[in-house]
Amino acid sequence: MRSLFLKIFLWFWVAMALVSITLILSELFSDSRASQERDDAVDRTMTPLIADNLVEIYDTQGKAGLAAFISRTESSFPGTPYLFDSRGGEALGRNVSPETQQAYALAPSNGQTEIIHRGNTRWVAQIMTANSGHKYVFVLQVNPHYGPTPFIHAPSQVQVLRVLAILLIVGLISLVITRHITSPILRLRLVANQLAQGNLAARVGSDSMQRKDELAELSKDFDHMAAQIQTLMASQQRLLSDISHELRSPLARLSVALGLARRSASLETASALNRIERETQRLNELIAGLLQLARMESGSEKIPREIVNLDLLLKDVAADANFEARSRNRGVRVAVNTPCQVQGNPELLRSAIENVVRNAINYTPENTEVVATLTCEDNASSAVVRVCDQGPGVPESALANIFQPFYRVEAARDRSTGGTGLGLSITDRAIRGHGGSVQAQNVPGSGLQIELHLPVAHSATQP
């Protein structure tokens, strides 16, 4: 059971139910014991008086007088009275139960009252001597319906209903307590997921802070942390954007100065000027990537979207990349290209796929090719673009970091082995901006495989 809500709820429910049932049972048993002692005291007081009255009536008026008296006063008796003569016969000739017969036999000769308990029924026996000198034994059978019914002797249906009522009430109380405890935790989890997905403006809010307890303090600290992260990220993006813009001006002047220098350059300085031009172009590409990344991170631009035929887009990107790769004794091939449409921006999607393909070309060995595929998965709800090279792959510990800006797997690598270090970062931001995801994994027997997952446009898949 992984749900904290269910764990707390069940523990509260079981604990409160056990405590409630224990208290009720202990109260009932103690009340039952006290009630029994009280009844025994009443029986020992009242039985001799009742017995003395019945004995005198029977001794003076006989069987008919006793029967008439019992008939008149039957409703006032707490049970069924029996009178036994000295020979052990019941005075009115009635059949008696074995328990009544046992009570008659156990009646003490010293005049004390004998009480026999069988479940919720009791038999009270008393030896009495009439004025005539005859001895009689009076037995009173007190039935269960006289007096209140104890809890443990109630009908099974009543007991089941009582237990269910206890569990229901305890369950409702536990539900309220558990929800009160876990609701701010669930809110924290929701906001944490929003932050992880890039919504840096997500906050727990003031509802959880009104509790005035430790969870409210945690919510307050969490919001403070989120605000600090948002401020730091905004500062980082603003810094990247500002630096990129500031570098554009000297680069433009450098390009103009380079063009002027070429007019009067000699053969000896031409190679140096060519090197300066290549480095200037590389620096210009780096600044362009930084500006694009900063715009995508800040979300300052509204990106127009339309229906894009992803299969045609992948085909065009692969054809252009293959043309460039052939000059380096490499190739790009589309192995599977399922017709599929997505909702997005064509230029951003092209840039995302192109960055992955160009990165694969940089690291696949000569005389090998980069293989790209496009398939629709999960009942045509997701389009998956896979690009796999034949290179050495990436250490497993570095797979999660290759989409970070300027991250390089090996410290010894220089920029001649790859690009600016921003291509995969731009791909990751572009795909996530379209509601998709990017994954990287090493394929046994091949190299690194990059997967781009994009949601398919509704009713846009083709047969």
LUMPAKOL-22245 format. One line per 10 residues: number of its first residue (from 1); their letters; for each residue x, y, z of C-alpha. Coordinates in nm, 3 decimals, padded with zeros to 5 digits. Example, Ala and Ser with C-alpha at 12.3 -4.5 7.8 and 13.67 -1.06 7.14 Angstrom:
1> AS> 01.230:-00.450:00.780 | 01.367:-00.106:00.714
//
This chain:
1> MRSLFLKIFL> 00.000:00.000:00.000 | 00.177:00.314:-00.125 | -00.092:00.575:-00.058 | -00.019:00.784:00.250 | -00.387:00.879:00.265 | -00.498:00.515:00.285 | -00.230:00.428:00.538 | -00.325:00.709:00.775 | -00.697:00.649:00.721 | -00.680:00.276:00.792
11> WFWVAMALVS> -00.456:00.319:01.096 | -00.690:00.582:01.241 | -00.993:00.369:01.158 | -00.858:00.049:01.313 | -00.720:00.225:01.621 | -01.038:00.421:01.690 | -01.260:00.119:01.622 | -01.059:-00.099:01.863 | -01.063:00.169:02.131 | -01.438:00.224:02.087
21> ITLILSELFS> -01.523:-00.146:02.097 | -01.295:-00.203:02.396 | -01.454:00.080:02.593 | -01.805:-00.036:02.508 | -01.738:-00.400:02.596 | -01.563:-00.311:02.922 | -01.852:-00.083:03.016 | -02.106:-00.348:02.927 | -01.931:-00.625:03.118 | -01.886:-00.405:03.424
31> DSRASQERDD> -02.248:-00.291:03.398 | -02.363:-00.652:03.357 | -02.170:-00.758:03.666 | -02.307:-00.467:03.870 | -02.657:-00.535:03.740 | -02.631:-00.901:03.842 | -02.517:-00.809:04.193 | -02.802:-00.560:04.220 | -03.058:-00.816:04.103 | -02.925:-01.075:04.349
41> AVDRTMTPLI> -02.961:-00.827:04.634 | -03.320:-00.750:04.533 | -03.399:-01.122:04.503 | -03.267:-01.196:04.850 | -03.481:-00.915:04.993 | -03.805:-00.965:04.802 | -03.817:-01.342:04.761 | -03.881:-01.424:05.132 | -04.172:-01.177:05.139 | -04.332:-01.318:04.824
51> ADNLVEIYDT> -04.271:-01.674:04.936 | -04.424:-01.611:05.281 | -04.739:-01.469:05.124 | -04.785:-01.760:04.881 | -04.716:-02.021:05.149 | -04.981:-01.879:05.383 | -05.238:-01.864:05.100 | -05.170:-02.222:05.000 | -05.163:-02.345:05.358 | -05.497:-02.183:05.444
61> QGKAGLAAFI> -05.688:-02.177:05.112 | -05.538:-02.474:04.936 | -05.467:-02.524:04.568 | -05.768:-02.327:04.445 | -05.683:-02.024:04.652 | -05.318:-02.029:04.532 | -05.422:-02.063:04.168 | -05.669:-01.776:04.198 | -05.413:-01.553:04.366 | -05.142:-01.625:04.105
71> SRTESSFPGT> -05.393:-01.563:03.825 | -05.490:-01.224:03.972 | -05.134:-01.110:04.038 | -04.950:-01.275:03.744 | -04.863:-00.948:03.578 | -04.700:-00.813:03.893 | -04.457:-01.102:03.929 | -04.106:-01.055:03.778 | -04.123:-01.416:03.664 | -04.302:-01.748:03.709
81> PYLFDSRGGE> -04.361:-01.862:04.071 | -04.352:-02.227:04.173 | -04.436:-02.379:04.514 | -04.317:-02.725:04.616 | -04.453:-02.918:04.914 | -04.253:-03.139:05.145 | -04.290:-03.435:04.909 | -04.138:-03.241:04.619 | -04.458:-03.200:04.421 | -04.547:-02.873:04.255
91> ALGRNVSPET> -04.848:-02.725:04.438 | -05.050:-02.655:04.120 | -04.941:-02.975:03.945 | -04.754:-02.794:03.668 | -04.463:-02.944:03.473 | -04.134:-02.779:03.571 | -03.807:-02.743:03.388 | -03.490:-02.926:03.496 | -03.343:-02.593:03.612 | -03.649:-02.530:03.831
101> QQAYALAPSN> -03.620:-02.880:03.974 | -03.249:-02.821:04.037 | -03.325:-02.494:04.218 | -03.578:-02.678:04.439 | -03.316:-02.938:04.526 | -03.048:-02.679:04.604 | -03.260:-02.462:04.832 | -03.063:-02.441:05.157 | -03.231:-02.566:05.473 | -03.107:-02.273:05.679
111> GQTEIIHRGN> -03.355:-02.037:05.520 | -03.106:-01.858:05.295 | -03.192:-01.767:04.936 | -03.033:-01.974:04.657 | -02.987:-01.812:04.315 | -02.898:-02.009:04.000 | -02.795:-01.826:03.680 | -02.831:-01.983:03.336 | -02.748:-01.730:03.065 | -02.987:-01.440:03.108
121> TRWVAQIMTA> -03.239:-01.641:03.316 | -03.216:-01.701:03.689 | -03.394:-01.919:03.940 | -03.443:-01.803:04.300 | -03.518:-02.072:04.563 | -03.629:-02.019:04.925 | -03.741:-02.267:05.199 | -04.036:-02.133:05.399 | -04.228:-02.270:05.703 | -04.602:-02.194:05.730
131> NSGHKYVFVL> -04.778:-02.109:06.055 | -04.911:-02.464:06.056 | -04.555:-02.595:06.066 | -04.550:-02.736:05.712 | -04.237:-02.668:05.507 | -04.248:-02.551:05.147 | -03.990:-02.455:04.884 | -04.065:-02.147:04.677 | -03.890:-02.114:04.337 | -03.919:-01.801:04.120
141> QVNPHYGPTP> -03.805:-01.825:03.757 | -03.705:-01.478:03.638 | -03.723:-01.475:03.257 | -03.496:-01.268:03.023 | -03.773:-01.030:02.913 | -03.800:-00.894:03.266 | -03.560:-00.599:03.282 | -03.322:-00.453:03.020 | -03.141:-00.682:02.776 | -02.761:-00.672:02.807
151> FIHAPSQVQV> -02.558:-00.585:02.495 | -02.387:-00.922:02.464 | -02.718:-01.110:02.486 | -02.896:-00.902:02.224 | -03.003:-01.068:01.896 | -02.726:-01.118:01.640 | -02.890:-00.875:01.395 | -02.890:-00.601:01.658 | -02.527:-00.668:01.745 | -02.424:-00.655:01.375
161> LRVLAILLIV> -02.606:-00.324:01.327 | -02.441:-00.180:01.637 | -02.093:-00.284:01.519 | -02.157:-00.147:01.170 | -02.277:00.182:01.317 | -01.961:00.205:01.529 | -01.738:00.132:01.227 | -01.925:00.384:01.012 | -01.902:00.664:01.267 | -01.535:00.588:01.337
171> GLISLVITRH> -01.468:00.570:00.962 | -01.622:00.912:00.898 | -01.422:01.066:01.182 | -01.102:00.901:01.053 | -01.177:01.024:00.700 | -01.210:01.384:00.816 | -00.891:01.365:01.026 | -00.693:01.193:00.747 | -00.805:01.442:00.482 | -00.714:01.729:00.714
181> ITSPILRLRL> -00.363:01.585:00.754 | -00.294:01.479:00.394 | -00.461:01.759:00.195 | -00.163:01.999:00.224 | 00.073:01.712:00.140 | -00.124:01.636:-00.177 | -00.120:02.007:-00.261 | 00.257:02.014:-00.213 | 00.297:01.714:-00.441 | 00.084:01.875:-00.712
191> VANQLAQGNL> 00.281:02.199:-00.700 | 00.612:02.008:-00.696 | 00.508:01.825:-01.016 | 00.416:02.157:-01.178 | 00.757:02.297:-01.088 | 00.927:01.988:-01.228 | 00.737:02.036:-01.556 | 00.867:02.392:-01.588 | 00.586:02.596:-01.434 | 00.802:02.806:-01.202
201> AARVGSDSMQ> 00.506:03.026:-01.108 | 00.328:02.737:-00.929 | 00.271:02.799:-00.558 | 00.099:02.618:-00.273 | -00.101:02.930:-00.191 | -00.254:03.068:00.126 | -00.515:02.796:00.181 | -00.263:02.553:00.330 | -00.095:02.829:00.531 | -00.410:02.907:00.727
211> RKDELAELSK> -00.370:02.588:00.930 | -00.106:02.741:01.164 | 00.079:02.411:01.209 | 00.398:02.242:01.086 | 00.246:02.164:00.746 | 00.161:02.531:00.701 | 00.522:02.621:00.780 | 00.638:02.360:00.528 | 00.408:02.510:00.262 | 00.543:02.856:00.338
221> DFDHMAAQIQ> 00.903:02.737:00.307 | 00.818:02.553:-00.015 | 00.669:02.866:-00.172 | 00.974:03.065:-00.063 | 01.200:02.807:-00.225 | 00.993:02.812:-00.547 | 01.012:03.192:-00.558 | 01.389:03.181:-00.516 | 01.421:02.923:-00.794 | 01.201:03.132:-01.023
231> TLMASQQRLL> 01.412:03.439:-00.952 | 01.737:03.254:-01.018 | 01.609:03.100:-01.341 | 01.479:03.436:-01.461 | 01.815:03.593:-01.383 | 01.996:03.317:-01.570 | 01.773:03.350:-01.875 | 01.802:03.729:-01.871 | 02.179:03.701:-01.842 | 02.199:03.463:-02.139
241> SDISHELRSP> 01.976:03.687:-02.344 | 02.166:04.003:-02.252 | 02.506:03.851:-02.319 | 02.389:03.710:-02.651 | 02.251:04.045:-02.761 | 02.562:04.231:-02.648 | 02.789:03.990:-02.837 | 02.597:04.035:-03.160 | 02.722:04.393:-03.211 | 03.099:04.325:-03.183
251> LARLSVALGL> 03.053:04.014:-03.398 | 02.888:04.219:-03.668 | 03.169:04.474:-03.656 | 03.421:04.189:-03.662 | 03.261:04.048:-03.976 | 03.276:04.389:-04.144 | 03.640:04.433:-04.045 | 03.715:04.083:-04.174 | 03.562:04.165:-04.511 | 03.770:04.481:-04.536
261> ARRSASLETA> 04.083:04.294:-04.438 | 04.032:04.040:-04.715 | 04.054:04.315:-04.980 | 04.413:04.391:-04.899 | 04.514:04.052:-04.760 | 04.815:03.872:-04.896 | 04.840:03.497:-04.957 | 05.026:03.458:-04.629 | 04.740:03.610:-04.423 | 04.453:03.448:-04.617
271> SALNRIERET> 04.465:03.125:-04.414 | 04.457:03.319:-04.088 | 04.161:03.522:-04.208 | 03.980:03.200:-04.308 | 04.034:03.066:-03.957 | 03.902:03.389:-03.808 | 03.596:03.364:-04.034 | 03.526:03.002:-03.927 | 03.554:03.088:-03.558 | 03.337:03.396:-03.608
281> QRLNELIAGL> 03.071:03.186:-03.779 | 03.087:02.927:-03.499 | 03.053:03.200:-03.237 | 02.758:03.347:-03.428 | 02.589:03.004:-03.429 | 02.650:02.974:-03.056 | 02.490:03.313:-02.990 | 02.193:03.225:-03.212 | 02.145:02.904:-03.016 | 02.166:03.089:-02.685
291> LQLARMESGS> 01.905:03.341:-02.798 | 01.671:03.067:-02.918 | 01.717:02.873:-02.594 | 01.654:03.185:-02.383 | 01.334:03.263:-02.575 | 01.208:02.907:-02.536 | 01.291:02.899:-02.166 | 01.121:03.231:-02.091 | 00.813:03.158:-02.299 | 00.806:03.520:-02.406
301> EKIPREIVNL> 00.704:03.438:-02.762 | 00.377:03.290:-02.876 | 00.457:03.010:-03.114 | 00.208:02.966:-03.400 | 00.096:02.606:-03.448 | -00.054:02.412:-03.732 | -00.101:02.057:-03.851 | 00.241:01.918:-03.945 | 00.298:01.603:-04.149 | 00.573:01.460:-03.935
311> DLLLKDVAAD> 00.663:01.189:-04.186 | 00.727:01.442:-04.463 | 00.923:01.663:-04.222 | 01.145:01.372:-04.117 | 01.200:01.280:-04.482 | 01.313:01.635:-04.571 | 01.545:01.662:-04.268 | 01.701:01.323:-04.345 | 01.755:01.414:-04.711 | 01.930:01.740:-04.624
321> ANFEARSRNR> 02.140:01.574:-04.353 | 02.234:01.287:-04.582 | 02.358:01.531:-04.845 | 02.594:01.690:-04.592 | 02.693:01.357:-04.433 | 02.811:01.206:-04.765 | 03.095:01.458:-04.778 | 03.218:01.304:-04.451 | 03.178:00.939:-04.566 | 02.863:00.896:-04.358
331> GVRVAVNTPC> 02.495:00.859:-04.442 | 02.144:00.914:-04.306 | 01.864:00.670:-04.381 | 01.494:00.661:-04.287 | 01.411:00.297:-04.213 | 01.045:00.330:-04.109 | 00.830:00.633:-04.184 | 00.469:00.589:-04.074 | 00.236:00.866:-04.198 | 00.152:01.072:-03.893
341> QVQGNPELLR> 00.041:01.427:-03.816 | 00.102:01.643:-03.508 | -00.008:01.988:-03.394 | 00.293:02.217:-03.370 | 00.531:02.467:-03.518 | 00.705:02.332:-03.829 | 01.026:02.533:-03.782 | 01.071:02.431:-03.418 | 00.998:02.065:-03.493 | 01.240:02.074:-03.788
351> SAIENVVRNA> 01.507:02.229:-03.566 | 01.448:01.968:-03.293 | 01.479:01.671:-03.531 | 01.766:01.829:-03.725 | 01.971:01.886:-03.408 | 01.937:01.520:-03.312 | 02.029:01.398:-03.661 | 02.330:01.631:-03.690 | 02.449:01.525:-03.344 | 02.425:01.160:-03.452
361> INYTPENTEV> 02.625:01.236:-03.770 | 02.904:01.389:-03.561 | 02.952:01.075:-03.354 | 02.877:00.792:-03.596 | 03.201:00.644:-03.746 | 03.293:00.681:-04.112 | 03.135:00.437:-04.358 | 02.831:00.400:-04.131 | 02.490:00.558:-04.140 | 02.243:00.715:-03.900
371> VATLTCEDNA> 01.907:00.537:-03.897 | 01.586:00.733:-03.832 | 01.235:00.589:-03.784 | 00.888:00.732:-03.725 | 00.611:00.519:-03.573 | 00.274:00.581:-03.408 | 00.236:00.401:-03.075 | -00.011:00.366:-02.787 | -00.312:00.324:-03.018 | -00.195:00.606:-03.247
381> SSAVVRVCDQ> -00.196:00.862:-02.964 | 00.180:00.921:-02.966 | 00.427:00.973:-03.251 | 00.781:00.851:-03.180 | 01.085:00.962:-03.380 | 01.395:00.749:-03.315 | 01.743:00.848:-03.432 | 02.022:00.596:-03.376 | 02.392:00.631:-03.462 | 02.667:00.369:-03.473
391> GPGVPESALA> 02.898:00.547:-03.232 | 03.037:00.443:-02.892 | 02.728:00.553:-02.704 | 02.713:00.745:-02.378 | 02.785:00.622:-02.022 | 02.463:00.535:-01.841 | 02.537:00.790:-01.570 | 02.546:01.069:-01.832 | 02.226:00.987:-02.021 | 02.014:01.214:-01.805
401> NIFQPFYRVE> 02.252:01.510:-01.849 | 02.313:01.523:-02.224 | 02.013:01.754:-02.270 | 02.163:02.019:-02.041 | 02.318:02.325:-02.211 | 02.694:02.292:-02.280 | 02.711:01.947:-02.118 | 02.983:01.722:-02.259 | 03.034:01.359:-02.170 | 03.413:01.368:-02.181
411> AARDRSTGGT> 03.610:01.660:-02.045 | 03.883:01.594:-02.302 | 03.650:01.658:-02.596 | 03.688:01.988:-02.775 | 03.435:02.150:-03.001 | 03.580:01.988:-03.310 | 03.409:01.662:-03.214 | 03.065:01.821:-03.192 | 02.870:02.142:-03.212 | 02.806:02.421:-02.967
421> GLGLSITDRA> 02.664:02.199:-02.696 | 02.316:02.352:-02.731 | 02.156:02.135:-02.999 | 02.010:01.865:-02.773 | 01.908:02.129:-02.517 | 01.709:02.314:-02.783 | 01.556:01.984:-02.895 | 01.450:01.902:-02.539 | 01.286:02.244:-02.485 | 01.113:02.238:-02.823
431> IRGHGGSVQA> 00.967:01.890:-02.778 | 00.854:01.963:-02.420 | 00.696:02.284:-02.547 | 00.484:02.068:-02.778 | 00.368:01.850:-02.487 | 00.612:01.569:-02.564 | 00.924:01.420:-02.410 | 01.279:01.326:-02.507 | 01.464:01.010:-02.401 | 01.812:00.877:-02.463
441> QNVPGSGLQI> 01.938:00.521:-02.436 | 02.224:00.304:-02.553 | 02.126:00.034:-02.801 | 02.330:-00.291:-02.781 | 02.517:-00.345:-03.107 | 02.466:00.017:-03.214 | 02.525:00.348:-03.047 | 02.316:00.620:-02.887 | 01.944:00.633:-02.968 | 01.740:00.950:-02.911
451> ELHLPVAHSA> 01.361:00.917:-02.894 | 01.126:01.211:-02.950 | 00.769:01.150:-02.825 | 00.500:01.385:-02.954 | 00.121:01.373:-02.907 | -00.062:01.295:-03.232 | -00.316:01.552:-03.356 | -00.678:01.443:-03.304 | -00.818:01.262:-03.605 | -00.495:01.332:-03.786
461> TQP> -00.342:00.986:-03.829 | -00.344:00.846:-04.179 | -00.407:00.479:-04.271
//
